[in-house]
């Protein structure tokens, strides 16, 4: 890794800016989900989890960026935090009836987790806090990135990738690659490990699009019968 770091180090600002721009563009992928909710007129069938998780993760990364004294990381995650808060508000706006209480519960839980972890940072031993907080961020990142794989059983059963958010997965893979390179330059083990695993998970998900079509086999069969 040291050899690659030496090669990339003269381009630190360019790599950091590229990572920031790609990440901001990836944050806007939530617009497509919100637009689908708007067109449907209800958030039924959708989950606020990705938006709340993105908001919490962005907030925690602002704190991590302050630890590393990295302005690029702080700025890009402030943008991510703002966008995800907007997405959560839009999600709530299109939520009707008793489901609103569920959303409030999720918001409360996400807020409690964020406050708890930020408080932990203030009271942890400065000698170990960066390592331990980095480990926590790694776990959260992997949970967020690997979330689509929870439906792997259904994908294999239907032999279809219908329902997997291809734009989000593809853009997320580019984000992981860009921050991986930036982590190598900074010689920050957590950024490297986080994004190596996240990139691997993203590539696994992208490989499913190569193996399986986006239309279920069952639907294809029915469509063929109607044609005949």
Secondary structure by P-SEA (a helix, b strand, c coil): caaaaaaaccaaaaaaaaaaaaaaaaaacaaaaaaaaaaacccccccaaaaaaaaaaaaaaaaaaaaaccaaaaaaaaaaaaaaaaaaaaaaaacccaaaaaaaaaaaaaaaaaaaaaaaaaccccccaaaaaaaaaaaaaaaaaaccccaaaaaaaaccccccaaaaaaaaaaaaaaaaaaaaaaccaaaaaaaaaaaaaaaaaaaaaaacccccaaaaaaaaaaac
